[in-house]
Amino acid sequence: MKRKAILIGSPNVKPELPGVDIDLRDMSEYLQSNTGGAWKKDEITVLRNPSKLTVDVQLLLSRDADYVFILCAGHGEHHIGANLSESVIYLQENEKMKITDINPKNKRHLVVVDACRGIVRINEDLQKMALNAKSESMMFGSVSNVDFRAEFDNAVMAAPEGRIVMYSCDIDQTAGDHGEGGVFTQSLLRSPAYFNNANSYGCTVVDCNESFNIAKTVTYKQNAPQSPVLDAGRRMKFYPFSIVV
């Protein structure tokens, strides 16, 4: 299975967010761990303070991948106006990108958005111009008879095609950053520690819906009223997020 991960973060947009760099680092390390699905380093592209063109190029290069994982970390807002309701993320001080445009258009992809969604009302003219600590799960021991990469690949391909988006907060809310990364992203990275493995074979696949529910609970507990939102349509089977041993 061909994989591609694109980690997008803009820590330099003012007010600066040093926690974004931590999120980029920790997510990259998590994906490469057995728990995260044993991704290869060359399958992961980190875009720090990128231009929209750079993001678009990476999305285009990912179109033929079987599965794409995308993280968007930084400042964001939610635009509403005439026939408009969409969340955007800041890439640079003067450049934003709609979350709906962060879409590689491949068959299976998961997008994690850790950014504020405060409401900004804009008119039609502006619409045209608009656009934490290390994961405890990495401490799980490895099992010699488990092919983590194969388990992850099989779980991805067993799920129906489609787009899934995790938002770190609801519309008109801010996303917390405690200086050691985004509250939601770091909670998501720690989520595998909440699952016990009861599979005699040696591992259990934890899907992104289960991981999201844990991260949502922890995020709300730490930073209420921040309430993460999962947009997965009407699907019953989800993409994997962790392999728990």
Buried (B, 14 or more C-beta within 10 A) or exposed (E): EEBBBBBBBBBBBEEEBEBBBBBBBBBBBBBBBBBBBBBEEEBBBBBBBBEBEBBBEBBEEBEEBBBBBBBBBBBBBBBBBEEBEBBBBBBBEEBBBBBEEBBBEBBBBBBBBBBBBBEBEBEEEEBEEBBBEBBBBBEBEEBEEBBBBEBBBEBBBEBEEBBBBBBBBEBEBBBBBEEBBBBBBBBBBBBBBBBEBEEEEBBBBBBBBBBBBBBBBBBBEBBEEBBBBBEBEEEEEBBBBBBBB
